[in-house]
Structures are given as structure tokens and as C-alpha cells.
Amino acid sequence: MKRFCSTIIALFLLLLCSGIKAQNAQSKLNQVELMKQFIGAWKAESSEGSFMILEFTPFGNAITGNAKVISQDTVFDMKKFFLGYDEKNDKIVMAEIYVYTANMDLTACWFISEDIMNSVPYQDISNPENAAIKWIFEFKSPDMLIIKSSQNNTIETIAEWTRDKK
């Protein structure tokens, strides 16, 4: 009887562990598919009357994008974006290249749910919870995106983006 109970307990634990592994495998989010939510044109307005336009287009399984900041019908800043998937780290890597400087920013991004993506500077990829700068992208609907930017865990800006339906 003792051997029978031990066998039943071992089988139960084996089934329990297998179930947990199956749940983890199922709950892994498809970062490449979720990234595609960005595709399209987006617009955000500032309180000063200027606005920024983002246009993201597919490039295979990656995304390229252009951004313009416009004030009083004058473009005063532009940049390009490249978003691709880093399979090794299971992260989306976003590169920003600015038109007026040689600077380039790299950011690590990952969806934590179907509609929320976290982001930190790429150099903080191994320890994102301690990153000084963080962003949270939240898709409120297919046509509305909220981006919260924080510095030292204090929210600095909240920008509301709407899909531009030209």
C-alpha cells in the first residue's frame, strides 16, 4: 500500500509539473506578432500646438518607421525607427536615428500582455527593473496608444497617440 501511495504521489507531481510547463509555454507572448500593432500612422499633439507624426511600415517581420515633429507647418525634427526581434533575449530592439545628429538610441522592448509593452535603454536589458529611464506603451484600442515615460520611477510624460486615418 505504501508503494502504491508513493507511485500515485509521484504521478501527481509529474502531471502537475507537466501542466505548469504547458501553461508557461502557452502563455509566452508572440513578440513579433504583437509588435505589428504599431504598423500605420500615429499622431500626438502637444499643449503648445506642435504635433508628432509616426508612420510605421512592415519590412518582412520587422518594422521601419519615420517620425516628424511639426510646429506651425514647419518640420523641426525628424528621425527613423527600426524595430526587429532579438530571439536570443526574446525582446524587440528599437533603433532610433536622428536626422540632425549622428546619435543613435537603442531600446529593448517586450510585451507583458497583448496590449502593454515595456521598454528600457538597451544597455539596461540585463537589469530592466533598475533602469533609470523606462517607457510603457499601452494600446487602449486599435486606434489609441498611450506612452508613459518615467525617470527614476517617476512618470515624467504621458502622451496620447491616435491612429491617423488619412
Z-matrix of the N, CA and C atoms (Angstrom, degrees):
N
C 1 1.450
C 2 1.537 1 110.63
N 3 1.340 2 115.27 1 -40.44
C 4 1.459 3 119.97 2 -179.51
C 5 1.534 4 110.31 3 -61.73
N 6 1.328 5 115.98 4 -41.07
C 7 1.460 6 120.87 5 179.79
C 8 1.529 7 110.80 6 -66.34
N 9 1.312 8 116.87 7 -39.10
C 10 1.456 9 122.08 8 178.05
C 11 1.529 10 110.53 9 -61.25
N 12 1.350 11 117.82 10 -46.26
C 13 1.475 12 122.45 11 179.14
C 14 1.521 13 111.03 12 -62.61
N 15 1.342 14 116.66 13 -40.05
C 16 1.466 15 120.01 14 178.77
C 17 1.522 16 110.70 15 -64.22
N 18 1.335 17 116.10 16 -40.43
C 19 1.461 18 120.77 17 178.60
C 20 1.523 19 110.88 18 -64.50
N 21 1.326 20 117.56 19 -43.83
C 22 1.463 21 122.06 20 178.80
C 23 1.527 22 110.15 21 -62.07
N 24 1.327 23 117.60 22 -44.55
C 25 1.473 24 121.18 23 179.65
C 26 1.529 25 110.01 24 -63.21
N 27 1.339 26 117.11 25 -43.20
C 28 1.466 27 120.23 26 179.55
C 29 1.522 28 110.86 27 -62.90
N 30 1.344 29 117.30 28 -43.11
C 31 1.463 30 120.43 29 177.53
C 32 1.529 31 111.34 30 -62.98
N 33 1.335 32 116.37 31 -41.41
C 34 1.468 33 120.63 32 178.70
C 35 1.534 34 110.45 33 -61.00
N 36 1.329 35 116.64 34 -46.73
C 37 1.467 36 120.21 35 179.17
C 38 1.522 37 111.42 36 -63.39
N 39 1.326 38 116.89 37 -39.54
C 40 1.460 39 120.88 38 177.93
C 41 1.527 40 110.74 39 -62.47
N 42 1.330 41 116.14 40 -45.92
C 43 1.468 42 119.83 41 178.28
C 44 1.523 43 111.41 42 -64.53
N 45 1.315 44 116.87 43 -39.98
C 46 1.464 45 121.25 44 179.22
C 47 1.526 46 110.53 45 -62.44
N 48 1.336 47 117.17 46 -46.74
C 49 1.467 48 120.87 47 179.42
C 50 1.519 49 110.93 48 -63.94
N 51 1.332 50 117.69 49 -41.34
C 52 1.463 51 120.94 50 178.31
C 53 1.519 52 110.47 51 -62.45
N 54 1.325 53 117.52 52 -39.60
C 55 1.459 54 122.09 53 178.44
C 56 1.512 55 111.62 54 -64.07
N 57 1.319 56 116.09 55 -40.74
C 58 1.469 57 120.11 56 179.17
C 59 1.526 58 109.73 57 -65.50
N 60 1.338 59 117.46 58 -43.50
C 61 1.466 60 120.04 59 178.54
C 62 1.520 61 110.72 60 -62.61
N 63 1.326 62 117.50 61 -40.79
C 64 1.463 63 121.08 62 179.62
C 65 1.516 64 110.64 63 -64.19
N 66 1.341 65 117.37 64 -39.47
C 67 1.464 66 120.27 65 178.74
C 68 1.525 67 110.32 66 -64.90
N 69 1.331 68 117.95 67 -42.25
C 70 1.463 69 120.58 68 -179.93
C 71 1.514 70 111.07 69 -64.29
N 72 1.328 71 117.28 70 -40.56
C 73 1.460 72 120.25 71 179.55
C 74 1.525 73 110.49 72 -66.01
N 75 1.338 74 117.32 73 -38.67
C 76 1.451 75 120.56 74 179.95
C 77 1.522 76 111.68 75 -71.33
N 78 1.328 77 117.21 76 -32.69
C 79 1.455 78 119.71 77 -174.46
C 80 1.522 79 112.97 78 -82.91
N 81 1.344 80 118.51 79 -6.41
C 82 1.455 81 120.74 80 178.29
C 83 1.525 82 108.88 81 -65.92
N 84 1.305 83 115.94 82 125.49
C 85 1.463 84 121.46 83 -176.97
C 86 1.522 85 110.74 84 -80.96
N 87 1.318 86 116.18 85 142.50
C 88 1.459 87 122.21 86 177.52
C 89 1.530 88 108.08 87 -83.58
N 90 1.322 89 116.06 88 95.06
C 91 1.456 90 122.35 89 -174.93
C 92 1.528 91 112.07 90 -59.91
N 93 1.333 92 117.62 91 -38.74
C 94 1.469 93 121.19 92 -178.06
C 95 1.529 94 110.19 93 -65.05
N 96 1.323 95 117.18 94 -45.76
C 97 1.466 96 119.99 95 180.00
C 98 1.524 97 111.40 96 -66.26
N 99 1.330 98 117.23 97 -42.32
C 100 1.468 99 120.34 98 -179.28
C 101 1.524 100 111.69 99 -66.20
N 102 1.330 101 117.08 100 -33.60
C 103 1.465 102 121.70 101 178.72
C 104 1.528 103 110.96 102 -59.55
N 105 1.325 104 116.78 103 -29.41
C 106 1.468 105 121.25 104 -176.71
C 107 1.531 106 112.79 105 -65.90
N 108 1.336 107 117.28 106 -10.91
C 109 1.467 108 119.98 107 176.34
C 110 1.532 109 111.71 108 -62.22
N 111 1.327 110 116.76 109 -23.02
C 112 1.462 111 121.01 110 -179.29
C 113 1.534 112 112.97 111 -74.48
N 114 1.337 113 117.33 112 -22.15
C 115 1.463 114 120.55 113 -174.66
C 116 1.531 115 110.75 114 -57.29
N 117 1.309 116 115.06 115 130.67
C 118 1.453 117 121.77 116 -178.90
C 119 1.521 118 110.17 117 128.94
N 120 1.320 119 115.93 118 -171.89
C 121 1.470 120 122.13 119 179.59
C 122 1.521 121 108.94 120 -106.25
N 123 1.329 122 116.26 121 136.50
C 124 1.460 123 122.83 122 -178.13
C 125 1.523 124 109.03 123 -129.21
N 126 1.315 125 115.98 124 149.40
C 127 1.464 126 120.52 125 -178.91
C 128 1.528 127 109.90 126 -137.81
N 129 1.338 128 115.34 127 137.45
C 130 1.459 129 122.04 128 175.12
C 131 1.524 130 108.04 129 -132.14
N 132 1.329 131 115.61 130 137.62
C 133 1.467 132 120.38 131 179.17
C 134 1.515 133 109.83 132 -109.88
N 135 1.330 134 116.11 133 145.79
C 136 1.463 135 120.97 134 176.43
C 137 1.522 136 109.28 135 -99.76
N 138 1.310 137 115.22 136 168.07
C 139 1.473 138 120.22 137 179.70
C 140 1.527 139 111.94 138 -68.76
N 141 1.348 140 117.50 139 -20.20
C 142 1.466 141 121.26 140 179.99
C 143 1.519 142 112.70 141 -85.21
N 144 1.313 143 117.89 142 0.29
C 145 1.457 144 120.23 143 179.16
C 146 1.515 145 114.56 144 94.41
N 147 1.319 146 117.90 145 -5.56
C 148 1.460 147 119.14 146 175.70
C 149 1.529 148 107.97 147 -84.53
N 150 1.304 149 116.60 148 165.16
C 151 1.456 150 119.68 149 177.22
C 152 1.518 151 109.96 150 -148.49
N 153 1.320 152 114.37 151 161.12
C 154 1.458 153 121.07 152 179.74
C 155 1.517 154 108.07 153 -121.58
N 156 1.313 155 115.71 154 138.60
C 157 1.454 156 121.90 155 177.78
C 158 1.523 157 108.22 156 -118.24
N 159 1.321 158 116.03 157 128.94
C 160 1.463 159 123.05 158 175.19
C 161 1.516 160 108.20 159 -114.15
N 162 1.303 161 117.03 160 134.70
C 163 1.459 162 121.41 161 176.39
C 164 1.521 163 107.66 162 -128.85
N 165 1.326 164 116.23 163 113.59
C 166 1.460 165 122.35 164 -179.72
C 167 1.523 166 109.96 165 -109.07
N 168 1.338 167 116.14 166 131.66
C 169 1.465 168 121.12 167 178.65
C 170 1.530 169 109.12 168 -127.22
N 171 1.341 170 116.58 169 148.81
C 172 1.461 171 119.05 170 178.63
C 173 1.528 172 111.36 171 -69.36
N 174 1.300 173 115.15 172 147.88
C 175 1.470 174 123.46 173 175.01
C 176 1.523 175 105.17 174 -139.04
N 177 1.332 176 117.14 175 84.12
C 178 1.464 177 121.28 176 -170.53
C 179 1.523 178 107.94 177 65.32
N 180 1.317 179 116.80 178 -126.19
C 181 1.474 180 121.00 179 175.68
C 182 1.519 181 111.86 180 -93.32
N 183 1.300 182 117.42 181 5.96
C 184 1.465 183 122.36 182 178.06
C 185 1.531 184 108.13 183 -106.99
N 186 1.320 185 115.88 184 -176.34
C 187 1.467 186 121.34 185 -179.46
C 188 1.525 187 108.54 186 -138.16
N 189 1.320 188 116.34 187 139.65
C 190 1.457 189 120.95 188 169.74
C 191 1.521 190 107.74 189 -115.45
N 192 1.305 191 115.61 190 155.72
C 193 1.453 192 118.22 191 -178.67
C 194 1.510 193 112.90 192 -152.25
N 195 1.315 194 114.29 193 160.06
C 196 1.456 195 122.72 194 175.69
C 197 1.514 196 108.20 195 -127.36
N 198 1.318 197 116.07 196 145.02
C 199 1.461 198 121.08 197 177.18
C 200 1.517 199 109.26 198 -131.56
N 201 1.332 200 115.13 199 141.13
C 202 1.466 201 121.31 200 175.78
C 203 1.519 202 107.98 201 -133.33
N 204 1.320 203 115.64 202 138.27
C 205 1.460 204 121.59 203 171.15
C 206 1.521 205 105.88 204 -107.33
N 207 1.324 206 116.12 205 124.40
C 208 1.465 207 121.87 206 -174.35
C 209 1.517 208 109.76 207 -123.43
N 210 1.315 209 115.79 208 135.36
C 211 1.456 210 122.02 209 175.29
C 212 1.522 211 108.09 210 -138.59
N 213 1.296 212 116.34 211 128.17
C 214 1.460 213 122.47 212 -179.77
C 215 1.536 214 111.01 213 49.02
N 216 1.311 215 115.91 214 50.05
C 217 1.466 216 123.96 215 178.29
C 218 1.522 217 114.67 216 61.91
N 219 1.338 218 117.74 217 17.55
C 220 1.451 219 121.67 218 178.11
C 221 1.529 220 109.31 219 -118.67
N 222 1.323 221 116.96 220 128.73
C 223 1.465 222 121.44 221 175.63
C 224 1.515 223 107.57 222 -80.67
N 225 1.342 224 116.98 223 119.25
C 226 1.454 225 117.59 224 -179.51
C 227 1.526 226 113.53 225 -117.75
N 228 1.309 227 118.01 226 3.35
C 229 1.462 228 120.26 227 172.24
C 230 1.522 229 108.30 228 -159.74
N 231 1.336 230 115.94 229 143.84
C 232 1.461 231 121.35 230 177.17
C 233 1.520 232 108.34 231 -143.56
N 234 1.320 233 115.03 232 150.84
C 235 1.460 234 120.46 233 173.85
C 236 1.514 235 109.74 234 -153.43
N 237 1.328 236 115.32 235 163.33
C 238 1.459 237 122.90 236 176.84
C 239 1.522 238 107.70 237 -115.35
N 240 1.329 239 114.52 238 147.93
C 241 1.456 240 121.86 239 177.87
C 242 1.520 241 109.45 240 -121.50
N 243 1.312 242 115.76 241 146.42
C 244 1.455 243 122.77 242 172.22
C 245 1.519 244 106.88 243 -134.71
N 246 1.321 245 116.59 244 123.01
C 247 1.459 246 121.66 245 179.24
C 248 1.523 247 108.57 246 -119.04
N 249 1.310 248 116.01 247 127.33
C 250 1.457 249 121.44 248 178.57
C 251 1.510 250 109.73 249 -144.19
N 252 1.304 251 116.73 250 167.96
C 253 1.459 252 122.33 251 -175.56
C 254 1.522 253 110.79 252 -101.86
N 255 1.324 254 116.05 253 130.03
C 256 1.463 255 124.07 254 175.81
C 257 1.529 256 106.73 255 -101.32
N 258 1.331 257 115.67 256 98.65
C 259 1.466 258 120.72 257 -174.82
C 260 1.526 259 112.22 258 -62.95
N 261 1.321 260 117.31 259 -36.92
C 262 1.466 261 121.54 260 -177.96
C 263 1.530 262 111.38 261 -58.92
N 264 1.322 263 116.39 262 -42.57
C 265 1.470 264 120.95 263 -178.23
C 266 1.525 265 113.11 264 -99.32
N 267 1.336 266 117.63 265 -2.44
C 268 1.466 267 123.05 266 -176.35
C 269 1.533 268 110.41 267 52.89
N 270 1.330 269 115.05 268 46.92
C 271 1.465 270 121.52 269 -179.23
C 272 1.528 271 109.53 270 -133.28
N 273 1.304 272 114.58 271 154.12
C 274 1.455 273 121.71 272 170.26
C 275 1.522 274 106.20 273 -88.58
N 276 1.307 275 117.28 274 133.27
C 277 1.467 276 120.63 275 177.02
C 278 1.518 277 106.85 276 -107.46
N 279 1.331 278 115.01 277 128.12
C 280 1.458 279 120.63 278 178.17
C 281 1.526 280 108.23 279 -115.28
N 282 1.324 281 115.49 280 126.31
C 283 1.461 282 121.53 281 175.69
C 284 1.523 283 107.97 282 -110.30
N 285 1.332 284 116.07 283 133.67
C 286 1.476 285 121.93 284 175.92
C 287 1.520 286 107.41 285 -116.93
N 288 1.320 287 115.48 286 129.07
C 289 1.462 288 121.00 287 177.12
C 290 1.524 289 107.13 288 -120.48
N 291 1.318 290 116.03 289 128.46
C 292 1.462 291 122.18 290 -175.93
C 293 1.523 292 110.88 291 -95.77
N 294 1.325 293 116.84 292 144.42
C 295 1.454 294 121.55 293 -176.87
C 296 1.534 295 112.35 294 -74.03
N 297 1.326 296 118.16 295 -33.09
C 298 1.458 297 120.32 296 -172.37
C 299 1.529 298 113.98 297 -97.79
N 300 1.325 299 117.58 298 -1.31
C 301 1.472 300 120.12 299 177.23
C 302 1.519 301 108.39 300 -139.46
N 303 1.300 302 115.99 301 167.31
C 304 1.464 303 120.90 302 175.98
C 305 1.530 304 110.80 303 -88.43
N 306 1.331 305 116.80 304 2.37
C 307 1.464 306 120.56 305 -177.76
C 308 1.522 307 112.07 306 -68.83
N 309 1.312 308 114.22 307 149.73
C 310 1.456 309 121.77 308 177.28
C 311 1.519 310 107.71 309 -139.67
N 312 1.324 311 116.99 310 134.44
C 313 1.459 312 121.39 311 177.42
C 314 1.519 313 109.30 312 -111.02
N 315 1.329 314 116.23 313 137.30
C 316 1.455 315 122.60 314 174.69
C 317 1.522 316 108.65 315 -115.56
N 318 1.308 317 114.91 316 136.13
C 319 1.455 318 120.91 317 -177.13
C 320 1.523 319 109.20 318 -132.17
N 321 1.329 320 116.46 319 140.24
C 322 1.464 321 122.24 320 173.50
C 323 1.523 322 107.58 321 -98.55
N 324 1.321 323 116.64 322 131.61
C 325 1.463 324 121.71 323 -176.76
C 326 1.530 325 108.99 324 -132.35
N 327 1.327 326 116.35 325 147.44
C 328 1.457 327 120.24 326 176.50
C 329 1.523 328 109.64 327 -156.51
N 330 1.323 329 114.13 328 138.20
C 331 1.456 330 120.37 329 177.62
C 332 1.518 331 108.93 330 -79.18
N 333 1.324 332 115.20 331 133.15
C 334 1.459 333 120.66 332 175.75
C 335 1.528 334 110.48 333 -103.34
N 336 1.321 335 116.00 334 -11.24
C 337 1.460 336 122.78 335 173.63
C 338 1.521 337 106.70 336 -154.11
N 339 1.309 338 117.01 337 179.73
C 340 1.470 339 121.14 338 -178.90
C 341 1.530 340 112.36 339 -60.72
N 342 1.341 341 117.37 340 -25.90
C 343 1.461 342 119.73 341 -173.89
C 344 1.526 343 114.89 342 -127.42
N 345 1.330 344 118.51 343 6.90
C 346 1.470 345 120.69 344 179.76
C 347 1.531 346 109.70 345 -126.96
N 348 1.333 347 114.94 346 127.83
C 349 1.460 348 121.79 347 178.78
C 350 1.524 349 109.07 348 -122.63
N 351 1.327 350 116.53 349 131.28
C 352 1.458 351 122.38 350 173.99
C 353 1.522 352 109.05 351 -96.12
N 354 1.326 353 115.21 352 155.30
C 355 1.451 354 120.19 353 -178.40
C 356 1.522 355 110.27 354 -151.96
N 357 1.341 356 115.35 355 140.80
C 358 1.467 357 122.31 356 176.36
C 359 1.526 358 108.26 357 -141.68
N 360 1.337 359 117.98 358 160.90
C 361 1.468 360 118.86 359 173.20
C 362 1.531 361 109.88 360 -56.25
N 363 1.320 362 116.92 361 143.35
C 364 1.462 363 121.32 362 -173.25
C 365 1.528 364 112.49 363 -57.61
N 366 1.321 365 117.80 364 -33.07
C 367 1.458 366 119.33 365 -178.97
C 368 1.530 367 111.91 366 -65.74
N 369 1.334 368 117.64 367 -13.84
C 370 1.467 369 121.86 368 179.20
C 371 1.528 370 112.57 369 -101.11
N 372 1.328 371 117.91 370 13.40
C 373 1.463 372 121.94 371 -175.34
C 374 1.533 373 112.27 372 -59.69
N 375 1.333 374 117.91 373 -33.49
C 376 1.463 375 119.81 374 -177.59
C 377 1.525 376 112.77 375 -80.27
N 378 1.329 377 117.45 376 -14.37
C 379 1.461 378 120.83 377 -179.00
C 380 1.536 379 109.35 378 -146.43
N 381 1.342 380 118.07 379 63.27
C 382 1.466 381 120.67 380 -172.35
C 383 1.523 382 114.51 381 -63.84
N 384 1.318 383 117.28 382 -28.61
C 385 1.474 384 118.57 383 -179.34
C 386 1.521 385 112.61 384 -66.44
N 387 1.332 386 117.79 385 -21.29
C 388 1.463 387 121.20 386 178.60
C 389 1.526 388 113.68 387 -100.58
N 390 1.322 389 118.00 388 8.21
C 391 1.467 390 120.89 389 179.28
C 392 1.529 391 109.72 390 -65.43
N 393 1.319 392 116.57 391 138.05
C 394 1.465 393 120.87 392 179.11
C 395 1.529 394 110.82 393 -71.30
N 396 1.344 395 116.33 394 -35.26
C 397 1.459 396 121.35 395 -179.55
C 398 1.528 397 108.23 396 -114.17
N 399 1.337 398 116.17 397 133.50
C 400 1.466 399 121.66 398 179.11
C 401 1.524 400 108.99 399 -140.59
N 402 1.317 401 115.39 400 152.47
C 403 1.458 402 121.26 401 174.68
C 404 1.520 403 108.35 402 -130.09
N 405 1.307 404 115.25 403 146.74
C 406 1.456 405 121.96 404 172.11
C 407 1.518 406 107.02 405 -124.98
N 408 1.326 407 116.21 406 123.83
C 409 1.457 408 123.29 407 177.51
C 410 1.528 409 106.35 408 -105.93
N 411 1.315 410 116.68 409 124.02
C 412 1.459 411 119.62 410 179.95
C 413 1.520 412 109.82 411 -127.28
N 414 1.323 413 115.33 412 118.45
C 415 1.462 414 121.22 413 176.09
C 416 1.528 415 107.24 414 -82.83
N 417 1.330 416 116.01 415 103.94
C 418 1.465 417 120.89 416 179.30
C 419 1.524 418 110.74 417 -74.47
N 420 1.331 419 115.55 418 -28.66
C 421 1.467 420 123.06 419 176.49
C 422 1.521 421 105.46 420 -159.98
N 423 1.334 422 118.74 421 174.70
C 424 1.468 423 118.78 422 176.99
C 425 1.528 424 113.20 423 -61.22
N 426 1.340 425 117.42 424 -18.56
C 427 1.464 426 121.27 425 -177.19
C 428 1.523 427 114.13 426 -114.46
N 429 1.337 428 118.17 427 7.64
C 430 1.463 429 120.24 428 178.99
C 431 1.523 430 110.46 429 -138.60
N 432 1.330 431 114.73 430 130.07
C 433 1.458 432 123.48 431 -179.17
C 434 1.526 433 108.55 432 -128.88
N 435 1.326 434 116.44 433 130.85
C 436 1.463 435 121.84 434 175.57
C 437 1.528 436 107.37 435 -110.34
N 438 1.336 437 116.65 436 129.88
C 439 1.463 438 121.04 437 176.72
C 440 1.522 439 107.94 438 -118.06
N 441 1.328 440 114.92 439 119.81
C 442 1.470 441 121.13 440 176.85
C 443 1.520 442 108.16 441 -106.83
N 444 1.312 443 115.11 442 130.01
C 445 1.453 444 121.97 443 179.01
C 446 1.522 445 108.17 444 -112.64
N 447 1.331 446 116.44 445 131.71
C 448 1.466 447 118.65 446 178.99
C 449 1.520 448 110.35 447 -130.11
N 450 1.303 449 114.12 448 150.32
C 451 1.459 450 122.15 449 176.13
C 452 1.517 451 106.89 450 -127.71
N 453 1.341 452 115.75 451 127.11
C 454 1.458 453 121.92 452 -177.00
C 455 1.532 454 111.39 453 50.60
N 456 1.333 455 115.61 454 44.54
C 457 1.466 456 125.19 455 177.11
C 458 1.527 457 114.30 456 63.55
N 459 1.327 458 117.57 457 20.20
C 460 1.457 459 122.59 458 174.52
C 461 1.526 460 107.86 459 -116.74
N 462 1.325 461 116.99 460 124.47
C 463 1.459 462 120.07 461 -179.30
C 464 1.522 463 109.50 462 -65.78
N 465 1.335 464 115.34 463 124.04
C 466 1.462 465 122.56 464 -179.19
C 467 1.519 466 111.31 465 -96.28
N 468 1.347 467 116.51 466 -45.80
C 469 1.464 468 119.89 467 -178.59
C 470 1.526 469 110.05 468 -140.50
N 471 1.319 470 113.54 469 152.10
C 472 1.459 471 121.70 470 171.98
C 473 1.522 472 105.94 471 -131.08
N 474 1.312 473 116.17 472 120.83
C 475 1.467 474 120.79 473 -179.02
C 476 1.523 475 109.14 474 -117.05
N 477 1.322 476 115.07 475 134.29
C 478 1.459 477 121.12 476 177.80
C 479 1.523 478 108.72 477 -104.28
N 480 1.317 479 115.79 478 123.16
C 481 1.452 480 122.84 479 -179.14
C 482 1.512 481 108.92 480 -112.14
N 483 1.321 482 115.77 481 136.81
C 484 1.462 483 120.36 482 175.09
C 485 1.509 484 108.90 483 -119.91
N 486 1.312 485 114.53 484 145.18
C 487 1.461 486 119.72 485 178.30
C 488 1.524 487 107.82 486 -66.61
N 489 1.319 488 116.30 487 126.24
C 490 1.457 489 121.83 488 -178.51
C 491 1.515 490 108.27 489 -84.86
N 492 1.306 491 116.13 490 113.92
C 493 1.457 492 121.25 491 -179.00
C 494 1.514 493 109.15 492 -99.51
N 495 1.312 494 115.11 493 85.40
C 496 1.469 495 121.76 494 -174.97
C 497 1.505 496 111.53 495 -66.90
